[in-house]
Amino acid sequence: MAGCIERMDYEILLKNASFKQTSDYISEHADEVYYVGAAFAVFDRRLIGAPPVPVGVGPAYIMVSYVKPCHGSFVLKLPRDEEEVARIVAEDERYKNTEGKKSKDKRKRIG
């Protein structure tokens, strides 16, 4: 189910918003929220935004922030795909572990 967003079955939940507004929307409305790094790809489409980038998951959907140049950010609700959900969950774990290590490493170098 990869490729052009326009060819996918999607629903626009929020449009012409700031990235912060889309992040808040996903955090408040998704059943589960996972966090990924900037440029992580969902359905082969790179997510744009300041990390951590929230991705919402529910029983029948994946919810992402999608940036359309010159139009702002949108929240899209895409059909759930088990392979994509597994990748999102794995990236959430990897992101948490990597970011935590970076913070600890910085403290060690300073101190």
N, C-alpha and C positions, 0 to 999 in steps of 0.2 A: 504494500500500500504506500510505497514511497513515491516521491516526485513532487510535481507542481501542486501547491495548495489549491489553486483554482480548479484542479481536476478531482479534488477530494470532496467527500461528503462532509461538510462542516457547517457549524452554526456560529454566527458572530454574537457573542454575549455582551461585549463592550467595544465601542469603537471610538477612534479619534481621541485617545486618552494618552496620558503620560505613562512612562514605564512604571513609575511608582504606583499609579492608579491601577494598572493591569496586575502588578504584583499583589497589591492589597486585595483586589477582586478575587484572584485565584486563591489566596490564603484564606479568605472569608467564605468562599462558596464551594470549594472542592471538598469531596469526601476525605481524600488523603492528599497531602502536599509533600512533594519531594523536592530537593534542591540540587541543582546541577550548576556546573561552571558555565561561563559565557562561551558561546560557540558550540555547545553540545547540540547534536542534531537529533531531532525527533521527526520520524518519517523522512529522513534525509534532508531536512530543512534546518539550517543552523539557527539557534535561538540567539537573539541579540539582547543585551542588557547588562547591567551591573550585577556581578555575582554577589550572593547566590541568586540564581534565577529559579523561581518557583515553577513547578509543573504539577498540575492537579490531576488526580486519577480518581475515577469513580467506577461503578459496576459496568457502565456502558460507554465511558468516554475517557479521553485524555484532554486536558485543558492547558493551553499554552498561550503565552504572550507572543504575538507576531507583529513585527515592525514592518510597516509598508512605507517606504521612503516618500516624503512630502505629505503623508497623511496621518502620521502618528502611529501609536501602538494600538493593537486590537487584542481582545481575548477571544481565541477560537476554541470551540468545543469540537473535537475530532472523535471518530469512532474508536473505541478501545481495541487495541491489538496486543495480544499477550506477549509477543516478542518485544514490542516497544516498551511495555510496562516493565518487563524484566530488565531491559537495558536502563531504564530510568531509575529503578530501584538500586541497581548495581552502581550507577553513577552517583546517586545520592550517598551511598556508603563510601565510595571512593573519594568523593568531594569532602565529606565530613572528615575522613581520615587524613587527607592531604592538607586541608586547611588547618586542622589542629596541629599537625606536625610543623607546618610553616610558622605558626604562631609561637610554638615552643622553641623552635630553632632561632627565631629572631630574639627572643628573650635571652637565650644563652649567649648569643653574640654580643648583646648590649651589656649584660651583666658581667 
